[in-house]
Amino acid sequence: MSDASYDVVVVGGGPAGAMSARYAAMGGAQTLLIEEHRAAGSPVQCTGLVSSKTLDVCEITPGPWVYQEVTGAHIFAPDGSSISIGGEKVRAYVVDRKMFDRHLMGEAASAGVEVMIGTKAVGLGGINDKKVLEVISDGRKMRITAGVVIGADGVQGSIARWSGLGQVQKVLSGVQIETVYDVEDTDHVEVFVGSEVPGFFAWVVPVSDNAARIGLCVDPARTQSSAYEHLMQFMTSNPRMKERSANGCSDMLVGCIPLGPQVCTVADGVLITGDAAGQVKPTSGGGVYMGALCAKIAGEVVAKAALSGDTSAGALMEYDRQWREAVGRELAVGMRIHKVFGRLGDEDFNELIRFFGEPDVLELINAHGDIDHPSILLGKLLAKAKGKKLLGMFRVALKAMVGRE
Ligand SMILES: Cc1cc2nc3c(=O)[nH]c(=O)nc-3n(C[C@H](O)[C@H](O)[C@H](O)COP(=O)(O)OP(=O)(O)OC[C@H]3O[C@@H](n4cnc5c(N)ncnc54)[C@H](O)[C@@H]3O)c2cc1C
Protein backbone atom coordinates (compact mmCIF):
# COMPACT_ATOMS: atom_id res chain seq x y z
CA MET A 1 0.00 0.00 0.00
CA SER A 2 1.38 3.39 -0.91
CA ASP A 3 0.84 6.53 1.14
CA ALA A 4 0.68 8.89 -1.84
CA SER A 5 0.77 8.83 -5.62
CA TYR A 6 2.09 11.32 -8.18
CA ASP A 7 2.76 11.44 -11.91
CA VAL A 8 6.35 12.52 -11.22
CA VAL A 9 8.52 12.42 -8.09
CA VAL A 10 11.80 14.35 -8.14
CA VAL A 11 14.48 13.28 -5.67
CA GLY A 12 16.77 16.21 -4.76
CA GLY A 13 16.11 19.91 -4.21
CA GLY A 14 19.20 21.39 -5.93
CA PRO A 15 19.04 23.40 -9.17
CA ALA A 16 18.49 20.30 -11.33
CA GLY A 17 15.71 19.03 -9.06
CA ALA A 18 13.94 22.39 -8.88
CA MET A 19 14.15 22.97 -12.65
CA SER A 20 13.02 19.48 -13.64
CA ALA A 21 10.12 19.58 -11.15
CA ARG A 22 9.08 23.04 -12.33
CA TYR A 23 9.02 21.92 -15.97
CA ALA A 24 7.21 18.68 -15.16
CA ALA A 25 4.51 20.67 -13.35
CA MET A 26 4.33 23.22 -16.17
CA GLY A 27 3.78 20.29 -18.53
CA GLY A 28 0.68 19.32 -16.55
CA ALA A 29 2.12 16.49 -14.39
CA GLN A 30 1.20 16.22 -10.72
CA THR A 31 4.69 16.61 -9.29
CA LEU A 32 6.31 16.06 -5.89
CA LEU A 33 9.87 17.12 -5.03
CA ILE A 34 11.59 15.60 -2.00
CA GLU A 35 14.75 16.94 -0.36
CA GLU A 36 16.50 15.12 2.45
CA HIS A 37 17.71 18.28 4.20
CA ARG A 38 15.43 20.64 6.03
CA ALA A 39 16.40 23.57 3.84
CA ALA A 40 17.01 23.85 0.10
CA GLY A 41 20.59 24.71 -0.85
CA SER A 42 22.01 23.65 2.49
CA PRO A 43 24.76 22.65 3.12
CA VAL A 44 26.38 24.66 0.32
CA GLN A 45 28.93 22.76 -1.80
CA CYS A 46 29.64 25.41 -4.41
CA THR A 47 31.64 28.57 -5.10
CA GLY A 48 28.52 30.25 -6.40
CA LEU A 49 30.00 31.49 -9.67
CA VAL A 50 27.29 31.22 -12.31
CA SER A 51 27.34 32.58 -15.86
CA SER A 52 24.75 35.08 -16.99
CA LYS A 53 23.47 32.35 -19.33
CA THR A 54 22.67 30.24 -16.26
CA LEU A 55 20.17 32.86 -15.13
CA ASP A 56 18.68 32.91 -18.64
CA VAL A 57 18.28 29.12 -18.61
CA CYS A 58 16.69 29.27 -15.16
CA GLU A 59 14.48 32.13 -16.40
CA ILE A 60 15.34 34.36 -13.47
CA THR A 61 16.85 37.83 -13.19
CA PRO A 62 19.59 38.86 -10.72
CA GLY A 63 18.16 39.29 -7.21
CA PRO A 64 19.45 40.17 -3.76
CA TRP A 65 21.36 36.85 -3.76
CA VAL A 66 23.97 38.32 -6.17
CA TYR A 67 27.17 39.49 -4.37
CA GLN A 68 29.27 40.52 -7.36
CA GLU A 69 29.11 40.94 -11.10
CA VAL A 70 32.06 39.36 -12.91
CA THR A 71 33.42 40.74 -16.18
CA GLY A 72 36.71 38.85 -16.49
CA ALA A 73 39.48 36.71 -15.04
CA HIS A 74 43.15 37.01 -14.13
CA ILE A 75 44.85 33.73 -15.01
CA PHE A 76 48.14 32.90 -13.29
CA ALA A 77 50.83 30.61 -14.70
CA PRO A 78 53.08 28.54 -12.41
CA ASP A 79 55.93 31.06 -12.91
CA GLY A 80 53.70 33.82 -11.49
CA SER A 81 53.10 35.57 -14.83
CA SER A 82 49.48 36.34 -15.61
CA ILE A 83 47.05 37.45 -18.27
CA SER A 84 43.73 39.23 -17.87
CA ILE A 85 40.78 38.24 -20.02
CA GLY A 86 37.28 39.66 -20.29
CA GLY A 87 35.91 43.11 -20.96
CA GLU A 88 33.09 45.42 -19.98
CA LYS A 89 30.27 42.92 -20.33
CA VAL A 90 28.98 41.09 -17.24
CA ARG A 91 29.68 37.43 -17.96
CA ALA A 92 28.96 35.86 -14.59
CA TYR A 93 27.68 36.48 -11.08
CA VAL A 94 28.95 35.51 -7.65
CA VAL A 95 25.84 34.36 -5.83
CA ASP A 96 24.70 33.19 -2.42
CA ARG A 97 24.07 29.61 -3.51
CA LYS A 98 21.73 28.89 -0.61
CA MET A 99 19.47 31.80 -1.57
CA PHE A 100 19.82 30.96 -5.27
CA ASP A 101 18.60 27.39 -4.68
CA ARG A 102 15.73 28.61 -2.51
CA HIS A 103 14.70 31.03 -5.22
CA LEU A 104 14.60 28.20 -7.78
CA MET A 105 12.63 26.04 -5.33
CA GLY A 106 10.16 28.91 -4.91
CA GLU A 107 9.72 29.12 -8.69
CA ALA A 108 9.02 25.37 -8.76
CA ALA A 109 6.43 25.68 -5.99
CA SER A 110 4.78 28.58 -7.84
CA ALA A 111 4.49 26.34 -10.90
CA GLY A 112 2.50 23.84 -8.79
CA VAL A 113 5.20 21.50 -7.46
CA GLU A 114 4.50 20.02 -4.03
CA VAL A 115 7.68 20.18 -1.93
CA MET A 116 8.56 17.90 1.01
CA ILE A 117 11.74 18.84 2.84
CA GLY A 118 13.34 16.62 5.49
CA THR A 119 12.39 13.66 3.30
CA LYS A 120 15.01 11.15 2.19
CA ALA A 121 14.60 8.47 -0.48
CA VAL A 122 15.90 5.18 0.98
CA GLY A 123 14.78 2.64 -1.60
CA LEU A 124 13.28 2.25 -5.05
CA GLY A 125 11.15 -0.58 -6.37
CA GLY A 126 8.42 -1.13 -8.90
CA ILE A 127 4.88 -2.39 -9.07
CA ASN A 128 3.18 -2.98 -12.44
CA ASP A 129 4.36 -0.07 -14.58
CA LYS A 130 4.79 2.33 -11.60
CA LYS A 131 7.83 3.10 -9.46
CA VAL A 132 7.56 2.95 -5.69
CA LEU A 133 9.90 5.13 -3.64
CA GLU A 134 10.54 4.30 -0.03
CA VAL A 135 11.17 7.47 1.92
CA ILE A 136 11.75 8.55 5.48
CA SER A 137 10.02 11.82 6.20
CA ASP A 138 10.46 13.37 9.63
CA GLY A 139 11.37 9.93 10.99
CA ARG A 140 8.32 8.26 9.44
CA LYS A 141 8.62 5.57 6.74
CA MET A 142 6.42 6.15 3.70
CA ARG A 143 5.90 4.64 0.25
CA ILE A 144 5.25 6.99 -2.64
CA THR A 145 4.10 5.78 -6.05
CA ALA A 146 5.26 7.61 -9.16
CA GLY A 147 4.80 7.30 -12.91
CA VAL A 148 8.38 8.56 -13.27
CA VAL A 149 11.12 9.17 -10.70
CA ILE A 150 13.68 11.85 -11.55
CA GLY A 151 17.04 11.31 -9.85
CA ALA A 152 18.36 14.85 -9.29
CA ASP A 153 20.12 13.66 -6.16
CA GLY A 154 23.61 14.95 -6.90
CA VAL A 155 27.03 13.37 -7.14
CA GLN A 156 26.44 11.03 -4.18
CA GLY A 157 22.92 10.15 -5.33
CA SER A 158 21.38 6.69 -5.17
CA ILE A 159 18.72 6.71 -7.88
CA ALA A 160 21.23 5.98 -10.70
CA ARG A 161 22.69 3.07 -8.72
CA TRP A 162 19.30 1.63 -7.73
CA SER A 163 18.21 1.79 -11.38
CA GLY A 164 21.31 0.09 -12.78
CA LEU A 165 22.49 3.23 -14.59
CA GLY A 166 26.04 3.01 -13.27
CA GLN A 167 28.40 5.77 -12.34
CA VAL A 168 29.88 8.91 -13.85
CA GLN A 169 33.32 8.52 -15.46
CA LYS A 170 35.37 10.45 -12.90
CA VAL A 171 35.01 12.34 -9.61
CA LEU A 172 37.25 15.26 -8.59
CA SER A 173 37.78 16.35 -4.96
CA GLY A 174 37.24 19.98 -4.06
CA VAL A 175 37.72 22.18 -1.02
CA GLN A 176 37.10 25.87 -0.45
CA ILE A 177 37.42 28.45 2.30
CA GLU A 178 35.92 31.90 2.59
CA THR A 179 38.48 34.26 4.06
CA VAL A 180 39.86 37.77 4.24
CA TYR A 181 41.57 38.62 0.93
CA ASP A 182 42.86 41.86 -0.48
CA VAL A 183 40.86 41.68 -3.73
CA GLU A 184 42.51 43.43 -6.67
CA ASP A 185 39.38 43.67 -8.86
CA THR A 186 35.99 42.79 -7.45
CA ASP A 187 34.72 42.11 -10.97
CA HIS A 188 37.47 39.58 -11.79
CA VAL A 189 38.01 36.02 -10.61
CA GLU A 190 41.53 34.63 -10.29
CA VAL A 191 42.57 31.24 -11.66
CA PHE A 192 45.83 29.38 -10.90
CA VAL A 193 47.12 26.44 -12.94
CA GLY A 194 50.15 24.21 -12.53
CA SER A 195 51.53 21.24 -10.67
CA GLU A 196 50.49 22.67 -7.29
CA VAL A 197 46.91 21.77 -8.32
CA PRO A 198 47.21 18.36 -10.05
CA GLY A 199 44.54 17.71 -12.66
CA PHE A 200 42.51 20.90 -12.21
CA PHE A 201 42.97 24.48 -10.93
CA ALA A 202 42.71 26.81 -7.94
CA TRP A 203 40.44 29.85 -7.80
CA VAL A 204 39.85 33.08 -5.92
CA VAL A 205 36.32 34.39 -6.31
CA PRO A 206 35.58 37.78 -4.72
CA VAL A 207 32.58 38.21 -2.44
CA SER A 208 33.51 41.80 -1.50
CA ASP A 209 36.60 44.00 -1.76
CA ASN A 210 38.21 42.31 1.23
CA ALA A 211 36.83 38.77 1.22
CA ALA A 212 36.99 35.89 -1.24
CA ARG A 213 36.20 32.23 -1.73
CA ILE A 214 39.52 30.50 -2.27
CA GLY A 215 39.46 26.89 -3.33
CA LEU A 216 40.77 24.20 -5.59
CA CYS A 217 39.92 20.84 -7.03
CA VAL A 218 42.32 18.00 -7.65
CA ASP A 219 42.10 14.79 -9.62
CA PRO A 220 42.61 12.01 -7.02
CA ALA A 221 44.16 9.86 -9.78
CA ARG A 222 47.02 12.39 -10.07
CA THR A 223 47.92 12.96 -6.43
CA GLN A 224 48.44 11.08 -3.16
CA SER A 225 47.47 14.16 -1.10
CA SER A 226 43.95 15.33 -0.28
CA ALA A 227 42.40 18.48 -1.77
CA TYR A 228 42.61 20.00 1.73
CA GLU A 229 46.37 19.34 1.94
CA HIS A 230 46.82 20.92 -1.50
CA LEU A 231 44.83 23.98 -0.45
CA MET A 232 46.87 24.42 2.73
CA GLN A 233 50.06 24.14 0.66
CA PHE A 234 48.69 26.64 -1.89
CA MET A 235 47.74 29.14 0.85
CA THR A 236 51.17 28.99 2.48
CA SER A 237 53.43 28.79 -0.59
CA ASN A 238 51.75 30.78 -3.38
CA PRO A 239 53.25 34.30 -3.17
CA ARG A 240 49.96 36.00 -4.04
CA MET A 241 48.10 34.12 -1.29
CA LYS A 242 50.84 34.95 1.23
CA GLU A 243 50.62 38.61 0.29
CA ARG A 244 46.85 39.05 0.07
CA SER A 245 45.09 36.55 2.37
CA ALA A 246 44.84 36.40 6.13
CA ASN A 247 45.15 33.36 8.36
CA GLY A 248 42.01 31.46 9.21
CA CYS A 249 38.63 31.42 7.51
CA SER A 250 34.97 32.12 8.20
CA ASP A 251 33.66 29.15 6.22
CA MET A 252 34.96 25.90 4.75
CA LEU A 253 33.35 23.39 2.42
CA VAL A 254 34.41 20.15 0.79
CA GLY A 255 32.71 18.49 -2.13
CA CYS A 256 33.02 16.35 -5.21
CA ILE A 257 32.64 17.19 -8.87
CA PRO A 258 31.45 14.44 -11.22
CA LEU A 259 32.80 14.46 -14.78
CA GLY A 260 31.64 12.44 -17.77
CA PRO A 261 28.01 11.31 -17.98
CA GLN A 262 26.78 7.72 -17.83
CA VAL A 263 26.35 5.90 -21.15
CA CYS A 264 22.58 6.01 -20.65
CA THR A 265 20.58 8.33 -18.37
CA VAL A 266 17.17 6.61 -18.46
CA ALA A 267 15.62 3.33 -17.32
CA ASP A 268 12.00 2.17 -17.11
CA GLY A 269 10.19 4.88 -15.11
CA VAL A 270 13.43 6.64 -14.14
CA LEU A 271 15.75 9.30 -15.42
CA ILE A 272 18.72 11.10 -13.90
CA THR A 273 19.77 14.70 -14.32
CA GLY A 274 22.30 17.29 -13.09
CA ASP A 275 25.33 16.12 -11.12
CA ALA A 276 23.70 12.68 -10.76
CA ALA A 277 24.14 12.35 -14.54
CA GLY A 278 27.59 13.97 -14.74
CA GLN A 279 26.14 16.97 -16.61
CA VAL A 280 28.99 19.22 -15.46
CA LYS A 281 31.45 21.28 -17.53
CA PRO A 282 34.73 19.31 -17.32
CA THR A 283 36.73 22.50 -17.99
CA SER A 284 35.45 24.51 -15.01
CA GLY A 285 33.61 22.00 -12.81
CA GLY A 286 30.54 24.23 -13.02
CA GLY A 287 27.35 22.21 -12.98
CA VAL A 288 24.53 24.67 -12.42
CA TYR A 289 24.21 25.79 -16.07
CA MET A 290 24.38 22.34 -17.68
CA GLY A 291 22.30 20.76 -14.93
CA ALA A 292 19.52 23.34 -15.24
CA LEU A 293 19.52 23.11 -19.02
CA CYS A 294 19.27 19.31 -19.05
CA ALA A 295 16.77 19.30 -16.17
CA LYS A 296 14.37 21.46 -18.15
CA ILE A 297 14.43 18.87 -20.91
CA ALA A 298 13.92 16.15 -18.29
CA GLY A 299 10.83 17.91 -16.90
CA GLU A 300 9.28 18.39 -20.32
CA VAL A 301 9.87 14.78 -21.38
CA VAL A 302 8.62 13.17 -18.15
CA ALA A 303 5.45 15.26 -18.15
CA LYS A 304 4.59 14.03 -21.65
CA ALA A 305 5.52 10.43 -20.79
CA ALA A 306 3.63 10.34 -17.49
CA LEU A 307 0.50 11.87 -19.00
CA SER A 308 0.58 9.53 -22.03
CA GLY A 309 0.91 6.50 -19.75
CA ASP A 310 4.10 5.29 -21.48
CA THR A 311 6.94 5.73 -18.99
CA SER A 312 9.13 2.99 -20.44
CA ALA A 313 12.85 3.53 -20.99
CA GLY A 314 12.02 3.70 -24.70
CA ALA A 315 9.73 6.71 -24.19
CA LEU A 316 12.16 8.42 -21.79
CA MET A 317 15.03 8.00 -24.27
CA GLU A 318 13.69 11.19 -25.82
CA TYR A 319 15.32 13.00 -22.85
CA ASP A 320 18.65 11.23 -23.36
CA ARG A 321 18.59 12.10 -27.06
CA GLN A 322 17.61 15.75 -26.54
CA TRP A 323 20.12 16.61 -23.82
CA ARG A 324 22.99 14.99 -25.72
CA GLU A 325 21.97 16.95 -28.80
CA ALA A 326 22.02 20.17 -26.73
CA VAL A 327 25.30 19.72 -24.80
CA GLY A 328 26.76 16.30 -25.62
CA ARG A 329 29.49 17.62 -27.92
CA GLU A 330 30.40 20.38 -25.46
CA LEU A 331 30.81 17.78 -22.68
CA ALA A 332 32.87 15.50 -24.93
CA VAL A 333 35.20 18.36 -25.98
CA GLY A 334 35.39 19.43 -22.32
CA MET A 335 36.50 15.93 -21.29
CA ARG A 336 39.25 16.04 -23.94
CA ILE A 337 40.43 19.45 -22.69
CA HIS A 338 40.39 18.12 -19.13
CA LYS A 339 42.50 15.09 -20.09
CA VAL A 340 44.99 17.16 -22.10
CA PHE A 341 45.40 19.73 -19.30
CA GLY A 342 46.03 16.91 -16.86
CA ARG A 343 49.09 15.94 -18.91
CA LEU A 344 50.68 19.43 -19.01
CA GLY A 345 53.69 20.29 -16.86
CA ASP A 346 54.55 23.70 -15.38
CA GLU A 347 56.67 24.73 -18.37
CA ASP A 348 53.82 23.85 -20.73
CA PHE A 349 51.42 25.97 -18.68
CA ASN A 350 53.87 28.90 -18.66
CA GLU A 351 54.08 28.75 -22.42
CA LEU A 352 50.34 28.31 -22.86
CA ILE A 353 49.63 31.44 -20.78
CA ARG A 354 52.27 33.35 -22.82
CA PHE A 355 50.46 32.23 -26.00
CA PHE A 356 47.07 33.31 -24.59
CA GLY A 357 48.62 36.67 -23.69
CA GLU A 358 49.65 37.55 -27.25
CA PRO A 359 47.52 40.52 -28.36
CA ASP A 360 45.79 38.81 -31.31
CA VAL A 361 45.10 35.66 -29.26
CA LEU A 362 43.80 37.72 -26.34
CA GLU A 363 41.50 39.56 -28.72
CA LEU A 364 40.14 36.21 -29.88
CA ILE A 365 39.62 35.02 -26.31
CA ASN A 366 37.81 38.21 -25.34
CA ALA A 367 35.60 38.08 -28.41
CA HIS A 368 34.70 34.36 -28.36
CA GLY A 369 35.41 33.14 -24.82
CA ASP A 370 32.32 31.51 -23.32
CA ILE A 371 32.68 29.60 -20.05
CA ASP A 372 29.64 27.50 -20.91
CA HIS A 373 30.79 26.61 -24.45
CA PRO A 374 34.63 26.63 -24.63
CA SER A 375 34.66 24.51 -27.81
CA ILE A 376 33.77 27.58 -29.94
CA LEU A 377 36.92 29.41 -28.80
CA LEU A 378 39.07 26.30 -29.12
CA GLY A 379 38.31 25.90 -32.79
CA LYS A 380 39.43 29.51 -33.35
CA LEU A 381 42.55 29.07 -31.18
CA LEU A 382 43.56 26.05 -33.19
CA ALA A 383 43.45 28.09 -36.40
CA LYS A 384 45.46 30.85 -34.71
CA ALA A 385 48.06 28.38 -33.35
CA LYS A 386 48.85 27.19 -36.88
CA GLY A 387 51.18 30.06 -37.64
CA LYS A 388 52.74 30.19 -34.15
CA LYS A 389 55.97 28.66 -32.92
CA LEU A 390 54.33 26.60 -30.22
CA LEU A 391 55.71 23.52 -28.54
CA GLY A 392 54.72 20.49 -30.59
CA MET A 393 52.72 19.33 -27.59
CA PHE A 394 50.36 22.29 -27.83
CA ARG A 395 49.60 21.65 -31.43
CA VAL A 396 48.70 18.07 -30.54
CA ALA A 397 46.84 19.23 -27.44
CA LEU A 398 44.75 21.85 -29.22
CA LYS A 399 43.88 19.39 -31.96
CA ALA A 400 42.93 16.76 -29.41
CA MET A 401 40.75 19.27 -27.60
CA VAL A 402 38.60 19.98 -30.63
CA GLY A 403 38.58 16.37 -31.70
CA ARG A 404 40.74 16.69 -34.80
CA GLU A 405 43.53 14.42 -33.53
C1 LIG B 1 33.95 22.96 -4.31
C2 LIG B 1 32.89 23.09 -5.38
C3 LIG B 1 32.70 24.32 -6.01
C4 LIG B 1 31.75 24.44 -7.03
N1 LIG B 1 31.55 25.67 -7.61
C5 LIG B 1 30.64 25.81 -8.61
C6 LIG B 1 30.42 27.08 -9.22
O1 LIG B 1 31.02 28.09 -8.84
N2 LIG B 1 29.52 27.16 -10.23
C7 LIG B 1 28.80 26.06 -10.67
O2 LIG B 1 28.01 26.18 -11.62
N3 LIG B 1 28.98 24.85 -10.08
C8 LIG B 1 29.86 24.70 -9.06
N4 LIG B 1 30.01 23.49 -8.45
C9 LIG B 1 29.18 22.37 -8.89
C10 LIG B 1 27.73 22.57 -8.43
O3 LIG B 1 27.69 22.78 -7.04
C11 LIG B 1 26.89 21.36 -8.82
O4 LIG B 1 27.13 21.04 -10.17
C12 LIG B 1 25.39 21.62 -8.64
O5 LIG B 1 25.06 21.85 -7.30
C13 LIG B 1 24.60 20.41 -9.13
O6 LIG B 1 23.24 20.62 -8.93
P1 LIG B 1 22.28 19.35 -8.75
O7 LIG B 1 20.92 19.90 -8.54
O8 LIG B 1 22.51 18.38 -9.83
O9 LIG B 1 22.80 18.63 -7.43
P2 LIG B 1 22.93 19.19 -5.95
O10 LIG B 1 23.01 20.66 -5.93
O11 LIG B 1 24.03 18.40 -5.33
O12 LIG B 1 21.55 18.77 -5.29
C14 LIG B 1 21.23 17.43 -5.01
C15 LIG B 1 20.25 17.43 -3.87
O13 LIG B 1 19.75 16.11 -3.69
C16 LIG B 1 19.57 15.89 -2.30
N5 LIG B 1 19.55 14.43 -2.09
C17 LIG B 1 20.57 13.56 -2.31
N6 LIG B 1 20.17 12.29 -2.02
C18 LIG B 1 18.86 12.38 -1.62
C19 LIG B 1 17.91 11.41 -1.18
N7 LIG B 1 18.20 10.10 -1.10
N8 LIG B 1 16.67 11.84 -0.84
C20 LIG B 1 16.36 13.17 -0.91
N9 LIG B 1 17.24 14.12 -1.29
C21 LIG B 1 18.47 13.74 -1.66
C22 LIG B 1 20.76 16.59 -1.67
O14 LIG B 1 20.53 16.88 -0.32
C23 LIG B 1 20.87 17.84 -2.54
O15 LIG B 1 20.15 18.92 -2.00
C24 LIG B 1 30.96 23.32 -7.41
C25 LIG B 1 31.15 22.09 -6.77
C26 LIG B 1 32.10 21.98 -5.76
C27 LIG B 1 32.27 20.65 -5.08
The ligand as an SDF file (V2000), in Angstrom:
LIG
                    3D

 53 58  0  0  0  0  0  0  0  0999 V2000
   33.9520   22.9630   -4.3140 C   0  0  0  0  0  0  0  0  0  0  0  0
   32.8930   23.0930   -5.3850 C   0  0  0  0  0  0  0  0  0  0  0  0
   32.7040   24.3180   -6.0140 C   0  0  0  0  0  0  0  0  0  0  0  0
   31.7460   24.4400   -7.0260 C   0  0  0  0  0  0  0  0  0  0  0  0
   31.5530   25.6670   -7.6140 N   0  0  0  0  0  0  0  0  0  0  0  0
   30.6430   25.8070   -8.6130 C   0  0  0  0  0  0  0  0  0  0  0  0
   30.4190   27.0760   -9.2150 C   0  0  0  0  0  0  0  0  0  0  0  0
   31.0240   28.0850   -8.8370 O   0  0  0  0  0  0  0  0  0  0  0  0
   29.5160   27.1610  -10.2270 N   0  0  0  0  0  0  0  0  0  0  0  0
   28.8030   26.0600  -10.6660 C   0  0  0  0  0  0  0  0  0  0  0  0
   28.0080   26.1790  -11.6180 O   0  0  0  0  0  0  0  0  0  0  0  0
   28.9770   24.8520  -10.0760 N   0  0  0  0  0  0  0  0  0  0  0  0
   29.8600   24.7030   -9.0590 C   0  0  0  0  0  0  0  0  0  0  0  0
   30.0130   23.4850   -8.4460 N   0  0  0  0  0  0  0  0  0  0  0  0
   29.1780   22.3660   -8.8940 C   0  0  0  0  0  0  0  0  0  0  0  0
   27.7270   22.5700   -8.4310 C   0  0  0  0  0  0  0  0  0  0  0  0
   27.6910   22.7760   -7.0410 O   0  0  0  0  0  0  0  0  0  0  0  0
   26.8860   21.3550   -8.8200 C   0  0  0  0  0  0  0  0  0  0  0  0
   27.1340   21.0440  -10.1690 O   0  0  0  0  0  0  0  0  0  0  0  0
   25.3880   21.6150   -8.6350 C   0  0  0  0  0  0  0  0  0  0  0  0
   25.0640   21.8480   -7.2960 O   0  0  0  0  0  0  0  0  0  0  0  0
   24.6020   20.4100   -9.1350 C   0  0  0  0  0  0  0  0  0  0  0  0
   23.2420   20.6150   -8.9300 O   0  0  0  0  0  0  0  0  0  0  0  0
   22.2810   19.3500   -8.7510 P   0  0  0  0  0  0  0  0  0  0  0  0
   20.9200   19.9040   -8.5420 O   0  0  0  0  0  0  0  0  0  0  0  0
   22.5140   18.3770   -9.8260 O   0  0  0  0  0  0  0  0  0  0  0  0
   22.7990   18.6260   -7.4290 O   0  0  0  0  0  0  0  0  0  0  0  0
   22.9270   19.1890   -5.9510 P   0  0  0  0  0  0  0  0  0  0  0  0
   23.0080   20.6550   -5.9290 O   0  0  0  0  0  0  0  0  0  0  0  0
   24.0280   18.4040   -5.3250 O   0  0  0  0  0  0  0  0  0  0  0  0
   21.5500   18.7740   -5.2940 O   0  0  0  0  0  0  0  0  0  0  0  0
   21.2300   17.4290   -5.0060 C   0  0  0  0  0  0  0  0  0  0  0  0
   20.2480   17.4310   -3.8680 C   0  0  0  0  0  0  0  0  0  0  0  0
   19.7480   16.1080   -3.6880 O   0  0  0  0  0  0  0  0  0  0  0  0
   19.5750   15.8930   -2.3000 C   0  0  0  0  0  0  0  0  0  0  0  0
   19.5540   14.4250   -2.0850 N   0  0  0  0  0  0  0  0  0  0  0  0
   20.5710   13.5570   -2.3060 C   0  0  0  0  0  0  0  0  0  0  0  0
   20.1720   12.2930   -2.0150 N   0  0  0  0  0  0  0  0  0  0  0  0
   18.8630   12.3770   -1.6170 C   0  0  0  0  0  0  0  0  0  0  0  0
   17.9110   11.4100   -1.1820 C   0  0  0  0  0  0  0  0  0  0  0  0
   18.2000   10.0990   -1.1050 N   0  0  0  0  0  0  0  0  0  0  0  0
   16.6730   11.8440   -0.8430 N   0  0  0  0  0  0  0  0  0  0  0  0
   16.3600   13.1670   -0.9110 C   0  0  0  0  0  0  0  0  0  0  0  0
   17.2390   14.1250   -1.2940 N   0  0  0  0  0  0  0  0  0  0  0  0
   18.4740   13.7360   -1.6580 C   0  0  0  0  0  0  0  0  0  0  0  0
   20.7640   16.5900   -1.6660 C   0  0  0  0  0  0  0  0  0  0  0  0
   20.5320   16.8810   -0.3150 O   0  0  0  0  0  0  0  0  0  0  0  0
   20.8690   17.8380   -2.5380 C   0  0  0  0  0  0  0  0  0  0  0  0
   20.1510   18.9200   -1.9950 O   0  0  0  0  0  0  0  0  0  0  0  0
   30.9610   23.3160   -7.4140 C   0  0  0  0  0  0  0  0  0  0  0  0
   31.1490   22.0940   -6.7670 C   0  0  0  0  0  0  0  0  0  0  0  0
   32.0960   21.9820   -5.7630 C   0  0  0  0  0  0  0  0  0  0  0  0
   32.2680   20.6450   -5.0810 C   0  0  0  0  0  0  0  0  0  0  0  0
  1  2  1  0
  2  3  1  0
  2 52  2  0
  3  4  2  0
  4  5  1  0
  4 50  1  0
  5  6  2  0
  6  7  1  0
  6 13  1  0
  7  8  2  0
  7  9  1  0
  9 10  1  0
 10 11  2  0
 10 12  1  0
 12 13  2  0
 13 14  1  0
 14 15  1  0
 14 50  1  0
 15 16  1  0
 16 17  1  0
 16 18  1  0
 18 19  1  0
 18 20  1  0
 20 21  1  0
 20 22  1  0
 22 23  1  0
 23 24  1  0
 24 25  2  0
 24 26  1  0
 24 27  1  0
 27 28  1  0
 28 29  2  0
 28 30  1  0
 28 31  1  0
 31 32  1  0
 32 33  1  0
 33 34  1  0
 33 48  1  0
 34 35  1  0
 35 36  1  0
 35 46  1  0
 36 37  1  0
 36 45  1  0
 37 38  2  0
 38 39  1  0
 39 40  1  0
 39 45  2  0
 40 41  1  0
 40 42  2  0
 42 43  1  0
 43 44  2  0
 44 45  1  0
 46 47  1  0
 46 48  1  0
 48 49  1  0
 50 51  2  0
 51 52  1  0
 52 53  1  0
M  END
$$$$
